[in-house]
Amino acid sequence: MGKKAVHSDNAPAAIGTYSQAAVAGNLVFLSGQIPMVPATGEIIEGDFEARTVQVFENLKAVAEAAGGTLNDAVKITVFLTDLGNFATVNSVMERYFEKPYPARAAVGVAALPKGADVEADAVIAI
């Protein structure tokens, strides 16, 4: 089984040596997305909720470029610089996922790329 890269112009370009997603068999591994606006490469203006929405919009764009949707997610990992924002993450995720929800982990971290305060990655099965 080989792997292939996935790219979407509707999500931020990779800022390092990685692909937006990699496909292996029926699994798609979506790289972590921060609240970066694809057109500008800058973190979106606004509050934590707006930043979290941008993260999931970016993941959604990559999932769609791979031929799936976020509802195909089997695993989500959310990285937060402040675990006090977890309730907002839950609220935003309700807009993007239907039951049965994917498995999820939330990880508190000291810092994220570009000074972001939230990042998420995903594994989807298509």
Secondary structure, 3 states (H helix, E strand, C coil): CCEEEECCCCCCCCCCCCCCEEEECCEEEEEEECCECCCCCCECCCCHHHHHHHHHHHHHHHHHHCCCCHHHEEEEEEEECCHHHHHHHHHHHHHHCCCCCCEEEEEECCCCHHHCCEEEEEEEEC
